[in-house]
């Protein structure tokens, strides 16, 4: 007590406090001192560990946050730093958090070959939304769930999805018919995102959501967009790394509200499927048997003790797959359409191949999916040490004879190693189906006045939208080329 009194009495102002008030003040001061000391030790350790990796100069408090402006130029900054530091460089988010950015295949191979768990920085911010599903889980839980879910991506399961993907993309393209007559540019990410959600709902959950007809008034779509923005903002705003500060803020309130919307949506999908499975089990039912889908596998899965998965576990995997399976492919398809619209020579090569494969067929089958088309990562895929003219859109880079000359980890659209994307075949099939359906029907032209301003969210996106215009193709029309596909 003498120490407490001496401490309070030494304060530079007169104050009359009770014993308990003095104890509380001392505890608060001690807690603040402990927290500040811990943060300073953490920063000291970070600086020491990162000493071997030179990087761009950082502000002592803001780090590089002020340089990573959310105006569509942040990736340009990252690529420019990659030119100066071609293997790895640290990026500071405030004074106490730094991430070592790797963008050379030798370094990335070592990282992705590791079985270490994912970080608890960015991924812990997304857990309240998607739960402890396959994306963020680790250790034995991740291994068990990966084993349980892998059968859901067998080609026999994926094969019937191709027709559904074609139907979803055809519905979108039918809605674009009006644009083909007006010669006006329009934004594509919105309708592509709705199409992708429609597709994942039909394929993985046998649920006709009608979201393409409802438009962007769909509450689930709005909630997913809001959650993506809020998680990305929380990563960038250092005070929001504190759960207490974030959840007491208006942004934290919006985050919890959007989580409730997505969780209610998921729970409704699961409830309806359980009811459907009970009906299908009745012998008097004469309805046609559905194709086995992702949700069926989840509901029928058994753990190592032969127990069914809990509702919480099922919801986490459904939320994970709903996010990863629609937003990511929507972004890839939209940017791919813009790239093809900006490079008509490559668009025509793709169209000729599609017409050669499909002929007069109106839709695609499983056996038609033979094109080599992929989405790209960003800084790693623009490393001038690996790629010639890294900013040029050139699909011919991926012809077999060119790929064979590069490092096997030079191109990683779906990651690599034991934590690679479990749904990569599903995503590639969807992109092939949608692009093939589109190029078979329309010629794409980019809006030169509105190039996309690329920005980092949970997935790659354009701040100002992605604008193209389309022109209907005459039956059998194609442009002659001076170059030939091998």
PyMOL commands that set and color helices and strands:
alter all, ss='L'
color gray80, all
select helices_A, chain A and resi 2-9+19-52+74-84+105-112+122-130+139-153+155-159+161-175+177-182+189-205+211-217+219-236+238-241+243-248+250-280+294-300+311-342+344-358+366-368+380-382+395-398+400-403+417-419+424-441
alter helices_A, ss='H'
color red, helices_A
select strands_A, chain A and resi 88-92+98-102+186-187+442-446+454-456+460-462+467-472
alter strands_A, ss='S'
color yellow, strands_A
deselect
rebuild
show_as cartoon
